[in-house]
């Protein structure tokens, strides 16, 4: 299984002050089958879920990724 955890919408916020960041942004967790990268895998083979950008949201996303592995939701 391959996975990705990224900000959605994807943008570099390192130099954007916190008060100017998009308040609707979320963490997007995605899993897909090996062997290809995120960009080289067809969209229909990917499973994704959105989470809040908080410490709790990050922990929920990690749990979700682990659950996807446990149930085999990444298999072709």
MIMARPA-939425 format. One record per residue (C-alpha): y negated, z, x negated; residue in one letter. Coordinates in steps of 0.5 Angstrom, whole numbers, plus 500, padded with zeros to 3 digits. Layout:
BEGIN
YZXA/...
This chain:
BEGIN
500500500X/493498498X/487502500X/479502500X/474507502X/467504502X/460505506X/459501512X/455497512X/456496504X/450497500X/448501494X/444507496X/443510489X/436508489X/434509496X/432516498X/436519503X/431519509X/431512508X/438510509X/441507515X/443513520X/448509523X/452508516X/459510516X/465511511X/470505513X/477507511X/482501510X/489500508X/493493507X/500491504X/501490497X/500486492X/493483494X/486485493X/482487499X/478480498X/484476497X/488479503X/487476510X/483480515X/489481520X/493485515X/488490514X/488496519X/481500518X/478506521X/471509521X/468516519X/462520518X/459520512X/460528510X/465532506X/469533513X/468525514X/471524507X/477529508X/478526515X/479519512X/483521506X/488524512X/488518516X/490514509X/495518508X/498518515X/498510515X/502511509X/507516512X/508511519X/508505515X/502502518X/501498512X/507494512X/507486513X/
